[in-house]
Amino acid sequence: MYDSSLKYKWDNKNVLDYAVKEGTAQGIEKGIAQGRVEIAIDIARELKKTGMCLEDIAKGTKLSIEEIEKL
């Protein structure tokens, strides 16, 4: 009885640890992706100020022309 209770407890702990690890990894990936988008927006904003054509800015930043026009 004690052994099965202990096994159940460890199984639950392992499931929780795995879920936390996966959730953390997904959160980090989303944060990195969001950071890349913010950098692209900052770069596009600065290039737009210099008068660079929107098509070239879009090619270099991977943002859409519509997104760049809104900056």
N, C-alpha and C positions, 0 to 999 in steps of 0.2 A: 504494500500500500504506500509506504513512504517513498519507495523508489519510483513508482509511477507518478506520484505527486511531484517529486523533484524533477523528473523528466518533463512533465507538463509545464512546470515553471520555467525550465531552461528553454524548452521549445518556444514558449511565449516570448521570452526575453530575446531569443534569436530572431523571431519574426519582427519584433519591435525594432531591434537594432538594424535589421536589414531595411525596414521601411524608413527609418530615420536617415540611413546612409543614402538610399535612393532619392529621398526627398531633398536632401542637402545637395546631392549632385545635380539634380534637376534645377534647383534654385540657383546654383552657381552658373549653370549653362545659360539660364534665362538672363541672369545679371550680366554675363559677358556679352550676350547678344544685344541686350539693351544698351550697353556701353558702346558697342560698335556703332549702333544706329545713332547714338548721340554724337559720337565723334564725326560720323559722316555728315550729320546735320550741321555741326559747327564748321566743318571744312567747306561745305556747300554755301553756307551763309557768307563766309569770308570771300570765297571765289566769286560769288554773286556781286559782292561789294566792289570787286575789281573790274566788273563789267564782262567777265567771261561769259560766253554763250551758254545757255541752259543745257543744250544738248551735250556739250563737253563736260559740264559739271555732272550731269546725270551719268555719263559714261564712267567718270572717275570715281564717283561716290556710290554708284549703284542705287541712287534714289531716283524716283520718278520725276519727270519734269513738273508734274502737278505738285508734288511735295516741295520742290525747289521754288516754284512760283509763290508758294505760301510763306516762304521765309522772308 
